[in-house]
Amino acid sequence: MDHASNDLADFPASRDGDRPLPESPADRWWGMAAHMAALVSLPLASVVGPLAVCIGRRENRFIAEEARAALNFQLTMLLLYAASVPFFVLIVTWWIGALMWWCIGLMNFLFVLVAGLRSLSGNGYRYPFGLEPVEPRHLEWLARKLEG
């Protein structure tokens, strides 16, 4: 695929060359749903959607990797939100906290939108920054605990 036919090709797609590919069109939709699920919930509950997709569709590598990337990014966003809370407490700097929340929210929305569109196109997406506290082995452990 050449860059002229895909406007999203300029965005980062993967940190490594071993990116799983979707096996069917439904996989692409689930990959998009994993990213977009973070937008339909409140900021503090934004990890629930990606986590549900990750655990529920873990047998498909493409969907599991997209959901794990979305979950890790949302955990990073929660940490950024938490870091801005002290600014709300101080009367003098409350506006800095409000500005930080607005910027974090906008950044979250834009990255999630791009990630969802990349997943829908079948290319997958890795966020350009963020912590990666959740590894596949953690999700397997959680899924085993929930099943039995």
Chimera marker file (.cmm) of the C-alpha trace (Angstrom):
<marker_set name="trace">
<marker id="1" x="0.000" y="0.000" z="0.000" r="1" g="1" b="0" radius="0.5"/>
<marker id="2" x="1.499" y="3.334" z="-0.908" r="1" g="1" b="0" radius="0.5"/>
<marker id="3" x="1.277" y="6.418" z="1.277" r="1" g="1" b="0" radius="0.5"/>
<marker id="4" x="-0.755" y="8.398" z="-1.257" r="1" g="1" b="0" radius="0.5"/>
<marker id="5" x="-3.713" y="6.012" z="-0.951" r="1" g="1" b="0" radius="0.5"/>
<marker id="6" x="-3.893" y="6.129" z="2.839" r="1" g="1" b="0" radius="0.5"/>
<marker id="7" x="-3.818" y="9.410" z="4.771" r="1" g="1" b="0" radius="0.5"/>
<marker id="8" x="-3.345" y="7.539" z="8.050" r="1" g="1" b="0" radius="0.5"/>
<marker id="9" x="-0.121" y="5.879" z="6.850" r="1" g="1" b="0" radius="0.5"/>
<marker id="10" x="1.959" y="8.708" z="8.325" r="1" g="1" b="0" radius="0.5"/>
<marker id="11" x="0.911" y="7.897" z="11.878" r="1" g="1" b="0" radius="0.5"/>
<marker id="12" x="2.999" y="5.423" z="13.897" r="1" g="1" b="0" radius="0.5"/>
<marker id="13" x="1.713" y="1.899" z="13.421" r="1" g="1" b="0" radius="0.5"/>
<marker id="14" x="3.960" y="-0.274" z="15.527" r="1" g="1" b="0" radius="0.5"/>
<marker id="15" x="7.010" y="-0.194" z="17.727" r="1" g="1" b="0" radius="0.5"/>
<marker id="16" x="8.117" y="-3.526" z="16.333" r="1" g="1" b="0" radius="0.5"/>
<marker id="17" x="7.858" y="-5.309" z="13.028" r="1" g="1" b="0" radius="0.5"/>
<marker id="18" x="5.901" y="-8.246" z="14.452" r="1" g="1" b="0" radius="0.5"/>
<marker id="19" x="2.435" y="-6.740" z="14.222" r="1" g="1" b="0" radius="0.5"/>
<marker id="20" x="-0.469" y="-9.205" z="14.116" r="1" g="1" b="0" radius="0.5"/>
<marker id="21" x="-2.855" y="-8.841" z="11.196" r="1" g="1" b="0" radius="0.5"/>
<marker id="22" x="-6.640" y="-9.223" z="11.333" r="1" g="1" b="0" radius="0.5"/>
<marker id="23" x="-8.012" y="-12.502" z="10.026" r="1" g="1" b="0" radius="0.5"/>
<marker id="24" x="-11.452" y="-11.157" z="9.072" r="1" g="1" b="0" radius="0.5"/>
<marker id="25" x="-13.331" y="-7.853" z="8.743" r="1" g="1" b="0" radius="0.5"/>
<marker id="26" x="-14.982" y="-8.552" z="12.102" r="1" g="1" b="0" radius="0.5"/>
<marker id="27" x="-11.521" y="-8.561" z="13.712" r="1" g="1" b="0" radius="0.5"/>
<marker id="28" x="-10.923" y="-5.042" z="12.422" r="1" g="1" b="0" radius="0.5"/>
<marker id="29" x="-14.224" y="-3.868" z="13.919" r="1" g="1" b="0" radius="0.5"/>
<marker id="30" x="-13.366" y="-5.448" z="17.272" r="1" g="1" b="0" radius="0.5"/>
<marker id="31" x="-9.955" y="-3.794" z="17.150" r="1" g="1" b="0" radius="0.5"/>
<marker id="32" x="-11.628" y="-0.444" z="16.579" r="1" g="1" b="0" radius="0.5"/>
<marker id="33" x="-14.142" y="-1.155" z="19.353" r="1" g="1" b="0" radius="0.5"/>
<marker id="34" x="-11.294" y="-1.812" z="21.791" r="1" g="1" b="0" radius="0.5"/>
<marker id="35" x="-9.942" y="1.691" z="21.217" r="1" g="1" b="0" radius="0.5"/>
<marker id="36" x="-13.275" y="3.506" z="20.909" r="1" g="1" b="0" radius="0.5"/>
<marker id="37" x="-14.712" y="1.883" z="24.040" r="1" g="1" b="0" radius="0.5"/>
<marker id="38" x="-12.611" y="4.268" z="26.096" r="1" g="1" b="0" radius="0.5"/>
<marker id="39" x="-14.560" y="7.213" z="24.670" r="1" g="1" b="0" radius="0.5"/>
<marker id="40" x="-18.016" y="6.038" z="25.663" r="1" g="1" b="0" radius="0.5"/>
<marker id="41" x="-17.310" y="5.975" z="29.376" r="1" g="1" b="0" radius="0.5"/>
<marker id="42" x="-16.348" y="8.447" z="32.069" r="1" g="1" b="0" radius="0.5"/>
<marker id="43" x="-12.632" y="9.247" z="32.417" r="1" g="1" b="0" radius="0.5"/>
<marker id="44" x="-12.221" y="7.107" z="35.520" r="1" g="1" b="0" radius="0.5"/>
<marker id="45" x="-13.972" y="4.155" z="33.899" r="1" g="1" b="0" radius="0.5"/>
<marker id="46" x="-12.210" y="4.398" z="30.534" r="1" g="1" b="0" radius="0.5"/>
<marker id="47" x="-10.241" y="1.211" z="31.179" r="1" g="1" b="0" radius="0.5"/>
<marker id="48" x="-13.370" y="-0.956" z="31.482" r="1" g="1" b="0" radius="0.5"/>
<marker id="49" x="-14.170" y="-1.064" z="27.748" r="1" g="1" b="0" radius="0.5"/>
<marker id="50" x="-10.686" y="-2.004" z="26.512" r="1" g="1" b="0" radius="0.5"/>
<marker id="51" x="-10.323" y="-4.505" z="29.366" r="1" g="1" b="0" radius="0.5"/>
<marker id="52" x="-13.641" y="-6.180" z="28.495" r="1" g="1" b="0" radius="0.5"/>
<marker id="53" x="-12.679" y="-6.488" z="24.820" r="1" g="1" b="0" radius="0.5"/>
<marker id="54" x="-9.216" y="-7.735" z="25.750" r="1" g="1" b="0" radius="0.5"/>
<marker id="55" x="-10.524" y="-10.494" z="28.003" r="1" g="1" b="0" radius="0.5"/>
<marker id="56" x="-13.556" y="-11.377" z="25.900" r="1" g="1" b="0" radius="0.5"/>
<marker id="57" x="-11.697" y="-11.628" z="22.590" r="1" g="1" b="0" radius="0.5"/>
<marker id="58" x="-8.266" y="-12.785" z="23.793" r="1" g="1" b="0" radius="0.5"/>
<marker id="59" x="-8.155" y="-15.801" z="21.461" r="1" g="1" b="0" radius="0.5"/>
<marker id="60" x="-7.566" y="-13.479" z="18.477" r="1" g="1" b="0" radius="0.5"/>
<marker id="61" x="-4.053" y="-12.008" z="18.563" r="1" g="1" b="0" radius="0.5"/>
<marker id="62" x="-4.908" y="-8.858" z="16.573" r="1" g="1" b="0" radius="0.5"/>
<marker id="63" x="-7.865" y="-7.951" z="18.797" r="1" g="1" b="0" radius="0.5"/>
<marker id="64" x="-5.982" y="-8.824" z="21.996" r="1" g="1" b="0" radius="0.5"/>
<marker id="65" x="-2.997" y="-6.637" z="21.025" r="1" g="1" b="0" radius="0.5"/>
<marker id="66" x="-5.189" y="-3.689" z="20.027" r="1" g="1" b="0" radius="0.5"/>
<marker id="67" x="-7.199" y="-3.963" z="23.253" r="1" g="1" b="0" radius="0.5"/>
<marker id="68" x="-4.036" y="-4.248" z="25.351" r="1" g="1" b="0" radius="0.5"/>
<marker id="69" x="-2.568" y="-1.156" z="23.666" r="1" g="1" b="0" radius="0.5"/>
<marker id="70" x="-5.805" y="0.743" z="24.349" r="1" g="1" b="0" radius="0.5"/>
<marker id="71" x="-5.872" y="-0.439" z="27.969" r="1" g="1" b="0" radius="0.5"/>
<marker id="72" x="-2.259" y="0.593" z="28.579" r="1" g="1" b="0" radius="0.5"/>
<marker id="73" x="-2.854" y="4.003" z="27.010" r="1" g="1" b="0" radius="0.5"/>
<marker id="74" x="-5.965" y="4.593" z="29.113" r="1" g="1" b="0" radius="0.5"/>
<marker id="75" x="-4.041" y="3.674" z="32.260" r="1" g="1" b="0" radius="0.5"/>
<marker id="76" x="-1.430" y="6.250" z="31.254" r="1" g="1" b="0" radius="0.5"/>
<marker id="77" x="-4.167" y="8.841" z="30.745" r="1" g="1" b="0" radius="0.5"/>
<marker id="78" x="-5.576" y="8.072" z="34.214" r="1" g="1" b="0" radius="0.5"/>
<marker id="79" x="-2.143" y="8.700" z="35.711" r="1" g="1" b="0" radius="0.5"/>
<marker id="80" x="-1.940" y="12.035" z="33.898" r="1" g="1" b="0" radius="0.5"/>
<marker id="81" x="-5.392" y="12.999" z="35.183" r="1" g="1" b="0" radius="0.5"/>
<marker id="82" x="-4.334" y="12.021" z="38.714" r="1" g="1" b="0" radius="0.5"/>
<marker id="83" x="-1.151" y="14.100" z="38.408" r="1" g="1" b="0" radius="0.5"/>
<marker id="84" x="-3.225" y="17.179" z="37.622" r="1" g="1" b="0" radius="0.5"/>
<marker id="85" x="-5.518" y="16.836" z="40.677" r="1" g="1" b="0" radius="0.5"/>
<marker id="86" x="-3.175" y="18.677" z="43.102" r="1" g="1" b="0" radius="0.5"/>
<marker id="87" x="-3.474" y="21.781" z="40.945" r="1" g="1" b="0" radius="0.5"/>
<marker id="88" x="-7.244" y="21.844" z="41.564" r="1" g="1" b="0" radius="0.5"/>
<marker id="89" x="-6.698" y="21.789" z="45.327" r="1" g="1" b="0" radius="0.5"/>
<marker id="90" x="-4.687" y="24.992" z="45.415" r="1" g="1" b="0" radius="0.5"/>
<marker id="91" x="-6.839" y="28.068" z="44.905" r="1" g="1" b="0" radius="0.5"/>
<marker id="92" x="-4.076" y="29.921" z="43.079" r="1" g="1" b="0" radius="0.5"/>
<marker id="93" x="-3.419" y="27.184" z="40.490" r="1" g="1" b="0" radius="0.5"/>
<marker id="94" x="-6.882" y="25.726" z="39.877" r="1" g="1" b="0" radius="0.5"/>
<marker id="95" x="-6.805" y="27.042" z="36.318" r="1" g="1" b="0" radius="0.5"/>
<marker id="96" x="-3.626" y="25.060" z="35.597" r="1" g="1" b="0" radius="0.5"/>
<marker id="97" x="-5.427" y="21.882" z="36.659" r="1" g="1" b="0" radius="0.5"/>
<marker id="98" x="-8.409" y="22.750" z="34.482" r="1" g="1" b="0" radius="0.5"/>
<marker id="99" x="-6.138" y="23.438" z="31.511" r="1" g="1" b="0" radius="0.5"/>
<marker id="100" x="-4.297" y="20.164" z="32.095" r="1" g="1" b="0" radius="0.5"/>
<marker id="101" x="-7.590" y="18.198" z="32.168" r="1" g="1" b="0" radius="0.5"/>
<marker id="102" x="-8.725" y="19.864" z="28.959" r="1" g="1" b="0" radius="0.5"/>
<marker id="103" x="-5.411" y="19.122" z="27.188" r="1" g="1" b="0" radius="0.5"/>
<marker id="104" x="-5.291" y="15.524" z="28.436" r="1" g="1" b="0" radius="0.5"/>
<marker id="105" x="-8.885" y="14.982" z="27.322" r="1" g="1" b="0" radius="0.5"/>
<marker id="106" x="-8.249" y="16.421" z="23.870" r="1" g="1" b="0" radius="0.5"/>
<marker id="107" x="-5.064" y="14.397" z="23.441" r="1" g="1" b="0" radius="0.5"/>
<marker id="108" x="-6.854" y="11.246" z="24.594" r="1" g="1" b="0" radius="0.5"/>
<marker id="109" x="-9.731" y="11.828" z="22.169" r="1" g="1" b="0" radius="0.5"/>
<marker id="110" x="-7.453" y="12.448" z="19.178" r="1" g="1" b="0" radius="0.5"/>
<marker id="111" x="-5.134" y="9.489" z="19.807" r="1" g="1" b="0" radius="0.5"/>
<marker id="112" x="-8.066" y="7.134" z="20.417" r="1" g="1" b="0" radius="0.5"/>
<marker id="113" x="-9.765" y="8.336" z="17.233" r="1" g="1" b="0" radius="0.5"/>
<marker id="114" x="-6.631" y="7.757" z="15.142" r="1" g="1" b="0" radius="0.5"/>
<marker id="115" x="-6.066" y="4.369" z="16.807" r="1" g="1" b="0" radius="0.5"/>
<marker id="116" x="-9.623" y="3.272" z="16.077" r="1" g="1" b="0" radius="0.5"/>
<marker id="117" x="-9.376" y="4.288" z="12.434" r="1" g="1" b="0" radius="0.5"/>
<marker id="118" x="-6.016" y="2.525" z="12.050" r="1" g="1" b="0" radius="0.5"/>
<marker id="119" x="-7.475" y="-0.660" z="13.543" r="1" g="1" b="0" radius="0.5"/>
<marker id="120" x="-10.480" y="-0.445" z="11.267" r="1" g="1" b="0" radius="0.5"/>
<marker id="121" x="-8.158" y="-0.189" z="8.258" r="1" g="1" b="0" radius="0.5"/>
<marker id="122" x="-6.455" y="-3.399" z="9.435" r="1" g="1" b="0" radius="0.5"/>
<marker id="123" x="-3.068" y="-1.840" z="10.162" r="1" g="1" b="0" radius="0.5"/>
<marker id="124" x="-3.176" y="-1.791" z="13.943" r="1" g="1" b="0" radius="0.5"/>
<marker id="125" x="-1.844" y="1.045" z="16.052" r="1" g="1" b="0" radius="0.5"/>
<marker id="126" x="0.652" y="1.594" z="18.814" r="1" g="1" b="0" radius="0.5"/>
<marker id="127" x="0.315" y="4.808" z="20.760" r="1" g="1" b="0" radius="0.5"/>
<marker id="128" x="3.388" y="7.057" z="20.439" r="1" g="1" b="0" radius="0.5"/>
<marker id="129" x="3.878" y="7.247" z="24.214" r="1" g="1" b="0" radius="0.5"/>
<marker id="130" x="2.640" y="5.644" z="27.368" r="1" g="1" b="0" radius="0.5"/>
<marker id="131" x="3.399" y="3.126" z="30.027" r="1" g="1" b="0" radius="0.5"/>
<marker id="132" x="2.885" y="-0.562" z="29.355" r="1" g="1" b="0" radius="0.5"/>
<marker id="133" x="2.029" y="-2.046" z="32.748" r="1" g="1" b="0" radius="0.5"/>
<marker id="134" x="-0.346" y="-4.666" z="31.328" r="1" g="1" b="0" radius="0.5"/>
<marker id="135" x="1.343" y="-7.557" z="29.563" r="1" g="1" b="0" radius="0.5"/>
<marker id="136" x="-0.378" y="-10.522" z="27.865" r="1" g="1" b="0" radius="0.5"/>
<marker id="137" x="0.480" y="-12.807" z="30.799" r="1" g="1" b="0" radius="0.5"/>
<marker id="138" x="-1.412" y="-10.496" z="33.174" r="1" g="1" b="0" radius="0.5"/>
<marker id="139" x="-4.528" y="-10.696" z="31.027" r="1" g="1" b="0" radius="0.5"/>
<marker id="140" x="-4.306" y="-14.481" z="30.785" r="1" g="1" b="0" radius="0.5"/>
<marker id="141" x="-4.068" y="-14.703" z="34.574" r="1" g="1" b="0" radius="0.5"/>
<marker id="142" x="-7.094" y="-12.409" z="34.983" r="1" g="1" b="0" radius="0.5"/>
<marker id="143" x="-9.120" y="-14.370" z="32.421" r="1" g="1" b="0" radius="0.5"/>
<marker id="144" x="-8.362" y="-17.649" z="34.238" r="1" g="1" b="0" radius="0.5"/>
<marker id="145" x="-9.453" y="-16.079" z="37.540" r="1" g="1" b="0" radius="0.5"/>
<marker id="146" x="-12.711" y="-14.838" z="36.024" r="1" g="1" b="0" radius="0.5"/>
<marker id="147" x="-13.498" y="-18.187" z="34.394" r="1" g="1" b="0" radius="0.5"/>
<marker id="148" x="-12.926" y="-20.368" z="37.301" r="1" g="1" b="0" radius="0.5"/>
<link id1="1" id2="2" r="1" g="1" b="0" radius="0.2"/>
<link id1="2" id2="3" r="1" g="1" b="0" radius="0.2"/>
<link id1="3" id2="4" r="1" g="1" b="0" radius="0.2"/>
<link id1="4" id2="5" r="1" g="1" b="0" radius="0.2"/>
<link id1="5" id2="6" r="1" g="1" b="0" radius="0.2"/>
<link id1="6" id2="7" r="1" g="1" b="0" radius="0.2"/>
<link id1="7" id2="8" r="1" g="1" b="0" radius="0.2"/>
<link id1="8" id2="9" r="1" g="1" b="0" radius="0.2"/>
<link id1="9" id2="10" r="1" g="1" b="0" radius="0.2"/>
<link id1="10" id2="11" r="1" g="1" b="0" radius="0.2"/>
<link id1="11" id2="12" r="1" g="1" b="0" radius="0.2"/>
<link id1="12" id2="13" r="1" g="1" b="0" radius="0.2"/>
<link id1="13" id2="14" r="1" g="1" b="0" radius="0.2"/>
<link id1="14" id2="15" r="1" g="1" b="0" radius="0.2"/>
<link id1="15" id2="16" r="1" g="1" b="0" radius="0.2"/>
<link id1="16" id2="17" r="1" g="1" b="0" radius="0.2"/>
<link id1="17" id2="18" r="1" g="1" b="0" radius="0.2"/>
<link id1="18" id2="19" r="1" g="1" b="0" radius="0.2"/>
<link id1="19" id2="20" r="1" g="1" b="0" radius="0.2"/>
<link id1="20" id2="21" r="1" g="1" b="0" radius="0.2"/>
<link id1="21" id2="22" r="1" g="1" b="0" radius="0.2"/>
<link id1="22" id2="23" r="1" g="1" b="0" radius="0.2"/>
<link id1="23" id2="24" r="1" g="1" b="0" radius="0.2"/>
<link id1="24" id2="25" r="1" g="1" b="0" radius="0.2"/>
<link id1="25" id2="26" r="1" g="1" b="0" radius="0.2"/>
<link id1="26" id2="27" r="1" g="1" b="0" radius="0.2"/>
<link id1="27" id2="28" r="1" g="1" b="0" radius="0.2"/>
<link id1="28" id2="29" r="1" g="1" b="0" radius="0.2"/>
<link id1="29" id2="30" r="1" g="1" b="0" radius="0.2"/>
<link id1="30" id2="31" r="1" g="1" b="0" radius="0.2"/>
<link id1="31" id2="32" r="1" g="1" b="0" radius="0.2"/>
<link id1="32" id2="33" r="1" g="1" b="0" radius="0.2"/>
<link id1="33" id2="34" r="1" g="1" b="0" radius="0.2"/>
<link id1="34" id2="35" r="1" g="1" b="0" radius="0.2"/>
<link id1="35" id2="36" r="1" g="1" b="0" radius="0.2"/>
<link id1="36" id2="37" r="1" g="1" b="0" radius="0.2"/>
<link id1="37" id2="38" r="1" g="1" b="0" radius="0.2"/>
<link id1="38" id2="39" r="1" g="1" b="0" radius="0.2"/>
<link id1="39" id2="40" r="1" g="1" b="0" radius="0.2"/>
<link id1="40" id2="41" r="1" g="1" b="0" radius="0.2"/>
<link id1="41" id2="42" r="1" g="1" b="0" radius="0.2"/>
<link id1="42" id2="43" r="1" g="1" b="0" radius="0.2"/>
<link id1="43" id2="44" r="1" g="1" b="0" radius="0.2"/>
<link id1="44" id2="45" r="1" g="1" b="0" radius="0.2"/>
<link id1="45" id2="46" r="1" g="1" b="0" radius="0.2"/>
<link id1="46" id2="47" r="1" g="1" b="0" radius="0.2"/>
<link id1="47" id2="48" r="1" g="1" b="0" radius="0.2"/>
<link id1="48" id2="49" r="1" g="1" b="0" radius="0.2"/>
<link id1="49" id2="50" r="1" g="1" b="0" radius="0.2"/>
<link id1="50" id2="51" r="1" g="1" b="0" radius="0.2"/>
<link id1="51" id2="52" r="1" g="1" b="0" radius="0.2"/>
<link id1="52" id2="53" r="1" g="1" b="0" radius="0.2"/>
<link id1="53" id2="54" r="1" g="1" b="0" radius="0.2"/>
<link id1="54" id2="55" r="1" g="1" b="0" radius="0.2"/>
<link id1="55" id2="56" r="1" g="1" b="0" radius="0.2"/>
<link id1="56" id2="57" r="1" g="1" b="0" radius="0.2"/>
<link id1="57" id2="58" r="1" g="1" b="0" radius="0.2"/>
<link id1="58" id2="59" r="1" g="1" b="0" radius="0.2"/>
<link id1="59" id2="60" r="1" g="1" b="0" radius="0.2"/>
<link id1="60" id2="61" r="1" g="1" b="0" radius="0.2"/>
<link id1="61" id2="62" r="1" g="1" b="0" radius="0.2"/>
<link id1="62" id2="63" r="1" g="1" b="0" radius="0.2"/>
<link id1="63" id2="64" r="1" g="1" b="0" radius="0.2"/>
<link id1="64" id2="65" r="1" g="1" b="0" radius="0.2"/>
<link id1="65" id2="66" r="1" g="1" b="0" radius="0.2"/>
<link id1="66" id2="67" r="1" g="1" b="0" radius="0.2"/>
<link id1="67" id2="68" r="1" g="1" b="0" radius="0.2"/>
<link id1="68" id2="69" r="1" g="1" b="0" radius="0.2"/>
<link id1="69" id2="70" r="1" g="1" b="0" radius="0.2"/>
<link id1="70" id2="71" r="1" g="1" b="0" radius="0.2"/>
<link id1="71" id2="72" r="1" g="1" b="0" radius="0.2"/>
<link id1="72" id2="73" r="1" g="1" b="0" radius="0.2"/>
<link id1="73" id2="74" r="1" g="1" b="0" radius="0.2"/>
<link id1="74" id2="75" r="1" g="1" b="0" radius="0.2"/>
<link id1="75" id2="76" r="1" g="1" b="0" radius="0.2"/>
<link id1="76" id2="77" r="1" g="1" b="0" radius="0.2"/>
<link id1="77" id2="78" r="1" g="1" b="0" radius="0.2"/>
<link id1="78" id2="79" r="1" g="1" b="0" radius="0.2"/>
<link id1="79" id2="80" r="1" g="1" b="0" radius="0.2"/>
<link id1="80" id2="81" r="1" g="1" b="0" radius="0.2"/>
<link id1="81" id2="82" r="1" g="1" b="0" radius="0.2"/>
<link id1="82" id2="83" r="1" g="1" b="0" radius="0.2"/>
<link id1="83" id2="84" r="1" g="1" b="0" radius="0.2"/>
<link id1="84" id2="85" r="1" g="1" b="0" radius="0.2"/>
<link id1="85" id2="86" r="1" g="1" b="0" radius="0.2"/>
<link id1="86" id2="87" r="1" g="1" b="0" radius="0.2"/>
<link id1="87" id2="88" r="1" g="1" b="0" radius="0.2"/>
<link id1="88" id2="89" r="1" g="1" b="0" radius="0.2"/>
<link id1="89" id2="90" r="1" g="1" b="0" radius="0.2"/>
<link id1="90" id2="91" r="1" g="1" b="0" radius="0.2"/>
<link id1="91" id2="92" r="1" g="1" b="0" radius="0.2"/>
<link id1="92" id2="93" r="1" g="1" b="0" radius="0.2"/>
<link id1="93" id2="94" r="1" g="1" b="0" radius="0.2"/>
<link id1="94" id2="95" r="1" g="1" b="0" radius="0.2"/>
<link id1="95" id2="96" r="1" g="1" b="0" radius="0.2"/>
<link id1="96" id2="97" r="1" g="1" b="0" radius="0.2"/>
<link id1="97" id2="98" r="1" g="1" b="0" radius="0.2"/>
<link id1="98" id2="99" r="1" g="1" b="0" radius="0.2"/>
<link id1="99" id2="100" r="1" g="1" b="0" radius="0.2"/>
<link id1="100" id2="101" r="1" g="1" b="0" radius="0.2"/>
<link id1="101" id2="102" r="1" g="1" b="0" radius="0.2"/>
<link id1="102" id2="103" r="1" g="1" b="0" radius="0.2"/>
<link id1="103" id2="104" r="1" g="1" b="0" radius="0.2"/>
<link id1="104" id2="105" r="1" g="1" b="0" radius="0.2"/>
<link id1="105" id2="106" r="1" g="1" b="0" radius="0.2"/>
<link id1="106" id2="107" r="1" g="1" b="0" radius="0.2"/>
<link id1="107" id2="108" r="1" g="1" b="0" radius="0.2"/>
<link id1="108" id2="109" r="1" g="1" b="0" radius="0.2"/>
<link id1="109" id2="110" r="1" g="1" b="0" radius="0.2"/>
<link id1="110" id2="111" r="1" g="1" b="0" radius="0.2"/>
<link id1="111" id2="112" r="1" g="1" b="0" radius="0.2"/>
<link id1="112" id2="113" r="1" g="1" b="0" radius="0.2"/>
<link id1="113" id2="114" r="1" g="1" b="0" radius="0.2"/>
<link id1="114" id2="115" r="1" g="1" b="0" radius="0.2"/>
<link id1="115" id2="116" r="1" g="1" b="0" radius="0.2"/>
<link id1="116" id2="117" r="1" g="1" b="0" radius="0.2"/>
<link id1="117" id2="118" r="1" g="1" b="0" radius="0.2"/>
<link id1="118" id2="119" r="1" g="1" b="0" radius="0.2"/>
<link id1="119" id2="120" r="1" g="1" b="0" radius="0.2"/>
<link id1="120" id2="121" r="1" g="1" b="0" radius="0.2"/>
<link id1="121" id2="122" r="1" g="1" b="0" radius="0.2"/>
<link id1="122" id2="123" r="1" g="1" b="0" radius="0.2"/>
<link id1="123" id2="124" r="1" g="1" b="0" radius="0.2"/>
<link id1="124" id2="125" r="1" g="1" b="0" radius="0.2"/>
<link id1="125" id2="126" r="1" g="1" b="0" radius="0.2"/>
<link id1="126" id2="127" r="1" g="1" b="0" radius="0.2"/>
<link id1="127" id2="128" r="1" g="1" b="0" radius="0.2"/>
<link id1="128" id2="129" r="1" g="1" b="0" radius="0.2"/>
<link id1="129" id2="130" r="1" g="1" b="0" radius="0.2"/>
<link id1="130" id2="131" r="1" g="1" b="0" radius="0.2"/>
<link id1="131" id2="132" r="1" g="1" b="0" radius="0.2"/>
<link id1="132" id2="133" r="1" g="1" b="0" radius="0.2"/>
<link id1="133" id2="134" r="1" g="1" b="0" radius="0.2"/>
<link id1="134" id2="135" r="1" g="1" b="0" radius="0.2"/>
<link id1="135" id2="136" r="1" g="1" b="0" radius="0.2"/>
<link id1="136" id2="137" r="1" g="1" b="0" radius="0.2"/>
<link id1="137" id2="138" r="1" g="1" b="0" radius="0.2"/>
<link id1="138" id2="139" r="1" g="1" b="0" radius="0.2"/>
<link id1="139" id2="140" r="1" g="1" b="0" radius="0.2"/>
<link id1="140" id2="141" r="1" g="1" b="0" radius="0.2"/>
<link id1="141" id2="142" r="1" g="1" b="0" radius="0.2"/>
<link id1="142" id2="143" r="1" g="1" b="0" radius="0.2"/>
<link id1="143" id2="144" r="1" g="1" b="0" radius="0.2"/>
<link id1="144" id2="145" r="1" g="1" b="0" radius="0.2"/>
<link id1="145" id2="146" r="1" g="1" b="0" radius="0.2"/>
<link id1="146" id2="147" r="1" g="1" b="0" radius="0.2"/>
<link id1="147" id2="148" r="1" g="1" b="0" radius="0.2"/>
</marker_set>
